[in-house]
Amino acid sequence: MTESDQPMPEASALPYSRSRHLPPYRGIVAVDAKDFTGYPAIEHGVISRAVPQVLQWSFERAGLAEVWQGRRFPNSTGDGYVFGFDPAWMPFLIHPWLNTLQDVLTEFNVHSVGTVRIRLRVSLNIGPLPDAGGEFDGNGTPRNDTHRLLDSRPVKAMLAASNESITHVAAILSDRCYQDAVAGGFTGRHPDHFIEVPATVEGKRFDQQAWLYVPAPSGNLYDRRILGDVVVEEQEGRNGREEDGRTERRRAPRTVVNQRADGGNLNSGTVHGDQSVTNVRGDSYGGDRVEGVTFGTVNGNVGDIVQGDKNGHHR
């Protein structure tokens, strides 16, 4: 074989060096148990075994046993579980699976009083990932982002701030997942069930817009710790404008009030036409002329219209 007949060396993984096919798109679901490290070490194994069992029960009850049986690159994370799946199923994982998972965990925790109770954070994402049946399949940026979302402040704070007897599941969706499945109208949940949140992770360079969904919310969903200042300020601004409108509609009609003040002027209520005030000490000035309402919106002159020297010497 001549030198020119030698095959070209296999292309390396160096990015930007040559074009190649994208890996297949996969849905990714990851879950983490809340306060796993807070349990005694003897219970860690119990939780690690229980999480995939609960997931299997929930998929089967939701009519999605096919998704569980066909999961790609599954992996236990100790306090959680992650696997890939055909993204065509994503709308069904958002609904009904998340709600079913909430129901299954409620039953599980009722029957485990005095032992392990499990509450889960759930992250959903979509993206291209290697999936050829190899040992290291499923690794890539979409999967990294899925775990970052799972560890982000909004979903952690939501689960921490909610009632542990009511809210057993808090889910966070990547923006891609939300736009494709929810905003596109493919899932059985209206977009108003979801709240856009800034997803950040302490100590990590990660900052993405994401969407929070809680099947059984409790406590205050509009918590500043969860939504971030920008979202809260927008919400408070809308609430404030609505409250101002309701207050204006409830306000009682103003009435005419006549009052006397020695050495000064008191105007309250509605004054129609001119108002003439004479100083009680006997010094007559041109009077204060006010048109309109002296408290609230004033139409006309605001202040005193005085004929002569108002501040002249009193004799």
C-alpha contacts under 8 A as a table, 3 or more apart, distances in Angstrom:
res1	aa1	res2	aa2	distance
1	M	5	D	6.04
1	M	6	Q	7.16
2	T	5	D	5.25
2	T	6	Q	6.90
3	E	6	Q	5.49
14	L	17	S	5.97
15	P	18	R	7.52
16	Y	19	S	7.43
22	L	128	P	6.72
23	P	128	P	5.15
23	P	129	L	5.30
23	P	130	P	5.14
23	P	131	D	7.24
24	P	128	P	5.26
24	P	129	L	6.01
24	P	130	P	6.66
24	P	131	D	6.93
25	Y	86	D	7.68
25	Y	87	P	6.99
25	Y	126	I	6.90
25	Y	127	G	5.10
25	Y	128	P	4.06
25	Y	129	L	6.17
26	R	84	G	5.90
26	R	85	F	5.61
26	R	86	D	5.48
26	R	87	P	5.25
26	R	126	I	5.75
26	R	127	G	5.64
26	R	128	P	6.04
26	R	129	L	6.45
27	G	84	G	5.47
27	G	85	F	5.08
27	G	86	D	5.84
27	G	87	P	4.37
27	G	89	W	7.93
27	G	90	M	6.56
27	G	124	L	7.33
27	G	125	N	5.85
27	G	126	I	4.51
27	G	127	G	6.72
28	I	82	V	7.26
28	I	83	F	5.94
28	I	84	G	4.51
28	I	85	F	6.42
28	I	123	S	7.95
28	I	124	L	5.77
28	I	125	N	5.20
28	I	126	I	6.04
28	I	127	G	7.98
28	I	143	R	6.89
28	I	146	T	7.16
29	V	82	V	5.68
29	V	83	F	5.85
29	V	84	G	6.50
29	V	122	V	7.09
29	V	123	S	5.71
29	V	124	L	4.84
29	V	125	N	6.73
29	V	146	T	7.53
30	A	80	G	7.25
30	A	81	Y	5.69
30	A	82	V	4.21
30	A	83	F	6.75
30	A	122	V	5.80
30	A	123	S	5.23
30	A	124	L	6.80
30	A	146	T	6.91
30	A	147	H	6.94
30	A	150	L	7.29
31	V	80	G	5.12
31	V	81	Y	5.42
31	V	82	V	6.49
31	V	120	L	6.25
31	V	121	R	5.49
31	V	122	V	4.50
31	V	123	S	6.36
31	V	150	L	7.23
32	D	79	D	5.62
32	D	80	G	4.17
32	D	81	Y	6.85
32	D	120	L	5.55
32	D	121	R	5.33
32	D	122	V	6.78
32	D	150	L	7.35
33	A	36	F	5.79
33	A	51	V	7.82
33	A	79	D	5.48
33	A	80	G	5.89
33	A	118	I	6.25
33	A	119	R	5.73
33	A	120	L	4.71
33	A	121	R	6.53
34	K	118	I	7.09
34	K	119	R	5.62
34	K	120	L	5.91
34	K	121	R	7.02
35	D	38	G	5.07
35	D	39	Y	7.05
36	F	39	Y	5.77
36	F	44	H	7.19
36	F	47	I	7.92
36	F	79	D	6.00
37	T	40	P	7.55
37	T	41	A	7.88
37	T	44	H	7.94
39	Y	43	E	6.40
39	Y	44	H	6.96
40	P	43	E	5.68
40	P	44	H	7.05
41	A	44	H	5.31
41	A	45	G	7.93
42	I	45	G	6.85
42	I	46	V	7.92
43	E	46	V	5.14
43	E	47	I	6.43
43	E	116	V	7.43
44	H	47	I	5.24
44	H	48	S	6.16
44	H	78	G	7.86
44	H	79	D	7.71
45	G	48	S	5.03
45	G	49	R	6.24
46	V	49	R	5.37
46	V	50	A	6.06
46	V	116	V	7.88
47	I	50	A	4.92
47	I	51	V	6.10
47	I	79	D	6.96
47	I	116	V	7.24
47	I	118	I	7.65
48	S	51	V	5.74
48	S	52	P	7.54
48	S	76	S	7.62
48	S	78	G	5.38
48	S	79	D	5.74
48	S	80	G	6.87
49	R	52	P	6.28
49	R	53	Q	6.71
50	A	53	Q	5.05
50	A	54	V	6.06
51	V	54	V	5.23
51	V	55	L	6.26
51	V	79	D	7.88
51	V	80	G	6.50
51	V	81	Y	7.23
52	P	55	L	4.91
52	P	56	Q	6.09
52	P	81	Y	6.78
53	Q	56	Q	5.14
53	Q	57	W	6.27
54	V	57	W	5.15
54	V	58	S	6.15
54	V	101	L	7.79
54	V	104	V	7.07
54	V	105	L	7.22
55	L	58	S	5.13
55	L	59	F	6.19
55	L	101	L	7.20
56	Q	59	F	5.26
56	Q	60	E	6.19
56	Q	65	A	7.60
56	Q	68	W	6.54
57	W	60	E	5.24
57	W	61	R	6.06
57	W	104	V	7.42
58	S	61	R	5.11
58	S	62	A	6.04
58	S	97	W	6.90
58	S	100	T	5.84
58	S	101	L	5.12
58	S	104	V	6.14
59	F	62	A	5.14
59	F	63	G	6.36
59	F	64	L	4.86
59	F	65	A	5.33
59	F	67	V	7.42
59	F	68	W	6.46
59	F	97	W	6.55
59	F	100	T	7.92
59	F	101	L	7.85
60	E	63	G	5.23
60	E	64	L	5.48
60	E	65	A	4.47
60	E	68	W	7.94
61	R	64	L	7.37
61	R	65	A	7.89
61	R	100	T	7.15
62	A	65	A	7.80
62	A	96	P	6.35
62	A	97	W	5.63
62	A	100	T	6.09
64	L	67	V	5.46
64	L	68	W	6.93
64	L	97	W	7.88
65	A	68	W	5.19
65	A	69	Q	6.12
66	E	69	Q	5.14
66	E	70	G	5.96
67	V	70	G	5.22
67	V	71	R	5.98
67	V	85	F	6.68
67	V	86	D	7.94
67	V	89	W	7.60
68	W	71	R	5.33
70	G	85	F	7.11
71	R	74	P	6.43
71	R	83	F	6.00
71	R	84	G	5.71
71	R	85	F	5.30
72	R	83	F	5.66
72	R	84	G	4.66
72	R	85	F	5.78
72	R	131	D	7.56
72	R	138	G	7.89
73	F	83	F	5.58
73	F	84	G	6.21
73	F	131	D	7.67
73	F	133	G	7.84
73	F	137	D	6.29
73	F	138	G	5.94
74	P	81	Y	7.49
74	P	82	V	5.75
74	P	83	F	4.20
74	P	84	G	6.92
75	N	81	Y	5.87
75	N	82	V	5.45
75	N	83	F	6.37
76	S	79	D	7.70
76	S	80	G	6.01
76	S	81	Y	4.48
76	S	82	V	6.52
77	T	80	G	4.94
77	T	81	Y	5.44
77	T	82	V	7.43
78	G	81	Y	7.48
84	G	138	G	7.33
85	F	89	W	7.56
86	D	89	W	6.01
86	D	90	M	7.73
87	P	90	M	5.18
87	P	126	I	6.81
88	A	91	P	7.39
89	W	92	F	5.49
89	W	93	L	6.56
90	M	93	L	5.12
90	M	94	I	6.44
90	M	177	C	7.88
90	M	181	A	6.77
91	P	94	I	5.26
91	P	95	H	6.28
91	P	181	A	5.36
91	P	182	V	7.29
91	P	186	F	5.94
91	P	187	T	4.47
91	P	188	G	7.45
92	F	95	H	4.85
92	F	96	P	5.79
92	F	97	W	6.32
92	F	187	T	6.57
92	F	188	G	7.87
93	L	96	P	6.31
93	L	97	W	4.71
93	L	98	L	6.29
94	I	97	W	6.03
94	I	98	L	5.68
94	I	187	T	6.88
95	H	98	L	5.92
95	H	99	N	6.64
95	H	187	T	6.33
95	H	188	G	5.75
95	H	189	R	6.67
96	P	99	N	5.51
96	P	100	T	6.12
96	P	188	G	7.48
97	W	100	T	4.94
97	W	101	L	5.99
98	L	101	L	5.06
98	L	102	Q	6.34
98	L	169	V	7.63
98	L	171	A	7.79
98	L	215	P	6.76
99	N	102	Q	5.05
99	N	103	D	6.42
99	N	215	P	5.35
99	N	216	A	7.92
100	T	103	D	4.99
100	T	104	V	6.16
101	L	104	V	5.09
101	L	105	L	6.09
101	L	169	V	7.39
102	Q	105	L	5.28
102	Q	106	T	6.16
102	Q	167	T	7.61
102	Q	168	H	5.80
102	Q	169	V	5.58
102	Q	215	P	6.75
102	Q	216	A	7.36
103	D	106	T	5.08
103	D	107	E	6.41
104	V	107	E	5.24
104	V	108	F	6.08
105	L	108	F	4.81
105	L	109	N	5.95
105	L	118	I	6.95
105	L	119	R	7.22
105	L	168	H	6.41
106	T	109	N	5.32
106	T	110	V	6.21
106	T	166	I	7.72
106	T	168	H	6.78
107	E	110	V	5.13
107	E	111	H	6.37
108	F	111	H	5.37
108	F	112	S	6.21
108	F	117	R	7.69
108	F	118	I	7.99
109	N	112	S	4.92
109	N	113	V	6.41
109	N	116	V	7.66
109	N	117	R	5.16
109	N	118	I	6.67
110	V	113	V	5.87
112	S	115	T	5.36
112	S	116	V	6.12
112	S	117	R	6.38
113	V	116	V	7.40
113	V	117	R	7.31
118	I	168	H	7.39
119	R	164	E	7.89
119	R	167	T	7.84
119	R	168	H	4.55
119	R	169	V	6.04
120	L	168	H	6.19
120	L	169	V	5.07
120	L	170	A	6.68
121	R	150	L	6.57
121	R	155	V	6.80
121	R	156	K	7.30
121	R	159	L	7.48
121	R	169	V	5.89
121	R	170	A	5.06
121	R	171	A	5.77
121	R	172	I	7.90
122	V	150	L	6.41
122	V	169	V	7.18
122	V	170	A	6.22
122	V	171	A	4.46
122	V	172	I	6.26
123	S	146	T	5.98
123	S	147	H	7.28
123	S	149	L	6.26
123	S	150	L	5.23
123	S	171	A	5.75
123	S	172	I	5.01
123	S	173	L	5.91
123	S	174	S	7.82
124	L	146	T	6.55
124	L	171	A	7.67
124	L	172	I	6.48
124	L	173	L	4.91
124	L	174	S	6.39
124	L	177	C	6.93
125	N	142	P	6.97
125	N	143	R	7.80
125	N	145	D	7.96
125	N	146	T	5.90
125	N	173	L	6.25
125	N	174	S	5.32
125	N	176	R	7.08
125	N	177	C	5.41
126	I	142	P	6.71
126	I	174	S	7.79
126	I	176	R	6.68
126	I	177	C	5.82
127	G	142	P	5.26
127	G	143	R	7.97
128	P	140	G	7.93
128	P	142	P	6.97
129	L	137	D	7.32
129	L	138	G	5.28
129	L	139	N	6.40
129	L	140	G	5.98
129	L	142	P	7.24
129	L	143	R	7.81
130	P	137	D	5.14
130	P	138	G	5.41
130	P	139	N	6.84
130	P	140	G	7.73
131	D	134	G	7.08
131	D	137	D	5.14
131	D	138	G	6.09
132	A	137	D	6.81
133	G	137	D	6.64
134	G	137	D	5.35
136	F	139	N	6.55
138	G	143	R	7.04
139	N	143	R	6.21
139	N	144	N	7.62
140	G	143	R	5.58
140	G	144	N	6.33
141	T	144	N	4.96
141	T	145	D	6.04
142	P	145	D	5.12
142	P	146	T	6.17
143	R	146	T	4.92
143	R	147	H	6.52
144	N	147	H	5.37
144	N	148	R	6.30
145	D	148	R	4.86
145	D	149	L	6.05
146	T	149	L	5.23
146	T	150	L	6.29
146	T	174	S	7.71
147	H	150	L	4.88
147	H	151	D	6.33
148	R	151	D	5.11
148	R	152	S	6.00
148	R	201	V	6.75
148	R	206	F	7.31
149	L	152	S	4.95
149	L	155	V	7.98
149	L	172	I	6.80
149	L	173	L	7.87
149	L	174	S	7.48
149	L	199	A	6.56
149	L	200	T	7.78
149	L	201	V	7.87
149	L	210	A	7.98
150	L	155	V	7.07
150	L	156	K	7.92
150	L	172	I	7.13
151	D	155	V	7.55
151	D	156	K	6.85
151	D	201	V	6.35
152	S	155	V	6.20
152	S	156	K	6.47
152	S	199	A	5.46
152	S	200	T	5.17
152	S	201	V	4.63
152	S	202	E	7.66
153	R	156	K	5.28
153	R	157	A	5.85
153	R	199	A	6.32
153	R	200	T	5.90
153	R	201	V	6.07
153	R	202	E	7.68
153	R	226	I	6.85
154	P	157	A	5.22
154	P	158	M	6.05
154	P	197	V	6.82
154	P	198	P	7.43
154	P	199	A	6.26
154	P	200	T	7.88
154	P	212	L	7.57
154	P	225	R	7.47
154	P	226	I	4.55
154	P	227	L	6.53
155	V	158	M	5.11
155	V	159	L	6.37
155	V	170	A	6.16
155	V	171	A	6.66
155	V	172	I	6.28
155	V	212	L	6.92
155	V	226	I	7.52
156	K	159	L	5.45
156	K	160	A	6.16
157	A	160	A	4.97
157	A	161	A	5.86
157	A	225	R	6.83
157	A	226	I	5.69
158	M	161	A	5.26
158	M	162	S	6.13
158	M	170	A	6.85
158	M	221	L	7.27
158	M	226	I	6.32
159	L	162	S	5.37
159	L	164	E	7.99
159	L	167	T	7.17
159	L	168	H	7.66
159	L	169	V	7.37
159	L	170	A	6.00
161	A	219	G	6.81
161	A	220	N	7.84
162	S	166	I	7.71
162	S	167	T	6.20
162	S	217	P	7.12
162	S	218	S	5.17
162	S	219	G	5.19
162	S	220	N	7.65
163	N	166	I	5.40
163	N	167	T	5.83
163	N	218	S	5.80
163	N	219	G	6.62
164	E	167	T	5.73
164	E	168	H	6.67
165	S	168	H	7.47
166	I	216	A	6.70
166	I	217	P	7.52
166	I	218	S	6.70
167	T	170	A	7.48
167	T	214	V	7.73
167	T	215	P	7.77
167	T	216	A	5.36
167	T	217	P	5.86
167	T	218	S	6.34
168	H	216	A	7.67
169	V	214	V	6.45
169	V	215	P	6.88
169	V	216	A	7.55
170	A	212	L	7.50
170	A	213	Y	6.34
170	A	214	V	4.85
170	A	215	P	7.31
171	A	212	L	5.92
171	A	213	Y	5.15
171	A	214	V	6.05
172	I	210	A	6.66
172	I	211	W	5.50
172	I	212	L	4.61
172	I	213	Y	6.15
173	L	177	C	5.97
173	L	178	Y	6.08
173	L	210	A	5.70
173	L	211	W	5.01
173	L	212	L	6.45
173	L	213	Y	7.76
174	S	177	C	5.14
174	S	178	Y	6.23
174	S	209	Q	7.28
174	S	210	A	4.84
174	S	211	W	6.47
175	D	178	Y	5.01
175	D	179	Q	5.97
175	D	209	Q	6.18
175	D	210	A	5.01
175	D	211	W	6.66
176	R	179	Q	5.23
176	R	180	D	6.07
177	C	180	D	5.39
177	C	181	A	5.93
177	C	182	V	7.60
178	Y	181	A	5.48
178	Y	182	V	5.00
178	Y	183	A	6.21
178	Y	210	A	7.96
178	Y	211	W	6.93
179	Q	182	V	5.84
179	Q	183	A	4.80
179	Q	184	G	6.11
180	D	183	A	6.34
180	D	184	G	5.35
180	D	186	F	7.90
181	A	184	G	5.44
181	A	185	G	6.44
181	A	186	F	5.18
181	A	187	T	5.84
182	V	185	G	5.27
182	V	186	F	5.99
182	V	187	T	5.50
182	V	189	R	7.15
182	V	190	H	7.30
182	V	191	P	6.24
183	A	186	F	7.77
183	A	191	P	6.37
185	G	188	G	7.86
185	G	190	H	7.93
187	T	190	H	7.89
189	R	193	H	6.69
190	H	193	H	5.76
190	H	194	F	7.92
191	P	194	F	5.58
192	D	195	I	7.26
193	H	213	Y	6.68
194	F	211	W	5.96
194	F	212	L	5.54
194	F	213	Y	5.13
195	I	211	W	5.35
195	I	212	L	5.15
195	I	213	Y	6.87
196	E	209	Q	6.83
196	E	210	A	5.71
196	E	211	W	4.46
196	E	212	L	6.34
196	E	227	L	7.84
197	V	209	Q	5.90
197	V	210	A	5.43
197	V	211	W	5.78
197	V	212	L	6.73
197	V	226	I	7.58
197	V	227	L	5.33
197	V	228	G	7.22
197	V	231	V	7.53
198	P	207	D	6.88
198	P	208	Q	6.00
198	P	209	Q	4.83
198	P	210	A	6.27
198	P	227	L	6.87
198	P	228	G	6.79
199	A	206	F	7.66
199	A	207	D	5.61
199	A	208	Q	5.23
199	A	209	Q	5.81
199	A	210	A	6.06
200	T	204	K	7.83
200	T	206	F	5.59
200	T	207	D	4.76
200	T	208	Q	6.83
201	V	204	K	5.43
201	V	205	R	7.40
201	V	206	F	6.05
201	V	207	D	7.42
214	V	217	P	5.45
217	P	221	L	7.24
218	S	221	L	7.35
220	N	223	D	5.82
221	L	226	I	7.83
222	Y	226	I	7.20
222	Y	227	L	6.62
222	Y	232	V	7.09
223	D	226	I	5.26
223	D	227	L	6.22
223	D	232	V	7.75
224	R	227	L	5.42
224	R	228	G	5.39
224	R	229	D	6.23
224	R	232	V	6.14
225	R	228	G	6.00
227	L	230	V	7.91
227	L	231	V	5.91
227	L	232	V	6.39
228	G	231	V	5.84
228	G	232	V	6.31
229	D	232	V	5.15
229	D	233	E	5.95
230	V	233	E	5.24
230	V	234	E	6.32
231	V	234	E	5.24
231	V	235	Q	6.22
232	V	235	Q	5.02
232	V	236	E	5.96
233	E	236	E	5.03
233	E	237	G	5.95
234	E	237	G	5.07
234	E	238	R	6.37
235	Q	238	R	5.25
235	Q	239	N	6.22
236	E	239	N	4.96
236	E	240	G	5.89
237	G	240	G	5.05
237	G	241	R	6.26
238	R	241	R	5.27
238	R	242	E	6.25
239	N	242	E	5.11
239	N	243	E	6.06
240	G	243	E	5.03
240	G	244	D	6.11
241	R	244	D	5.12
241	R	245	G	6.31
242	E	245	G	5.18
242	E	246	R	6.37
243	E	246	R	5.08
243	E	247	T	6.09
244	D	247	T	5.07
244	D	248	E	6.16
245	G	248	E	5.24
245	G	249	R	6.37
246	R	249	R	5.16
246	R	250	R	6.22
247	T	250	R	5.08
247	T	251	R	6.11
248	E	251	R	5.29
254	R	269	G	6.02
254	R	270	T	6.75
255	T	269	G	5.52
255	T	270	T	6.32
256	V	268	S	7.49
256	V	269	G	4.81
256	V	270	T	5.11
256	V	271	V	6.80
257	V	267	N	7.95
257	V	268	S	6.02
257	V	269	G	5.31
257	V	270	T	7.37
258	N	267	N	7.66
258	N	268	S	7.53
259	Q	266	L	6.39
259	Q	267	N	7.34
259	Q	268	S	7.97
260	R	265	N	7.57
260	R	266	L	6.88
261	A	264	G	5.55
261	A	265	N	6.01
261	A	266	L	6.33
262	D	265	N	7.98
262	D	279	N	7.12
262	D	280	V	6.04
263	G	279	N	5.65
263	G	280	V	6.37
263	G	281	R	7.33
264	G	279	N	7.06
265	N	277	V	6.99
267	N	271	V	7.84
267	N	294	T	6.17
268	S	271	V	7.91
268	S	293	V	7.91
268	S	294	T	6.15
268	S	295	F	6.39
269	G	293	V	6.75
269	G	294	T	6.93
269	G	295	F	6.85
270	T	292	G	6.70
270	T	293	V	4.89
270	T	294	T	6.85
271	V	274	D	7.61
271	V	275	Q	7.34
271	V	290	V	7.45
271	V	291	E	6.69
271	V	292	G	5.90
271	V	293	V	5.96
271	V	294	T	7.42
272	H	291	E	6.56
272	H	292	G	6.37
273	G	290	V	7.55
273	G	291	E	5.88
273	G	292	G	7.68
274	D	289	R	5.46
274	D	290	V	6.04
274	D	291	E	6.43
275	Q	287	G	7.40
275	Q	288	D	6.33
275	Q	289	R	5.51
275	Q	290	V	6.29
276	S	286	G	7.84
276	S	287	G	4.82
276	S	288	D	5.78
276	S	289	R	6.70
277	V	287	G	5.17
277	V	288	D	6.25
278	T	282	G	7.47
278	T	283	D	7.28
278	T	284	S	5.56
278	T	285	Y	6.80
278	T	287	G	6.57
279	N	282	G	5.85
279	N	283	D	5.73
279	N	284	S	6.16
279	N	285	Y	7.63
280	V	283	D	7.34
283	D	314	H	7.52
284	S	287	G	7.72
285	Y	306	V	6.75
285	Y	307	Q	6.52
285	Y	308	G	7.42
285	Y	310	K	7.13
286	G	305	I	7.53
286	G	306	V	5.15
286	G	307	Q	4.65
286	G	308	G	7.37
287	G	304	D	7.63
287	G	305	I	7.03
287	G	306	V	6.12
287	G	307	Q	7.65
288	D	303	G	7.55
288	D	304	D	4.89
288	D	305	I	5.55
288	D	306	V	6.61
289	R	301	N	7.46
289	R	303	G	7.95
289	R	304	D	6.34
289	R	305	I	5.81
290	V	294	T	7.64
290	V	300	G	7.09
290	V	301	N	5.91
290	V	302	V	6.63
290	V	303	G	7.37
290	V	304	D	7.67
291	E	298	V	7.43
291	E	299	N	6.21
291	E	300	G	5.33
291	E	301	N	6.41
292	G	297	T	7.82
292	G	298	V	5.40
292	G	299	N	5.00
292	G	300	G	6.58
293	V	296	G	6.42
293	V	297	T	6.12
293	V	298	V	5.00
293	V	299	N	6.99
294	T	297	T	7.24
294	T	298	V	5.84
295	F	298	V	7.25
298	V	301	N	7.75
298	V	302	V	7.05
299	N	302	V	7.96
301	N	304	D	7.93
306	V	309	D	7.30
306	V	310	K	6.25
307	Q	310	K	7.51
309	D	312	G	5.18
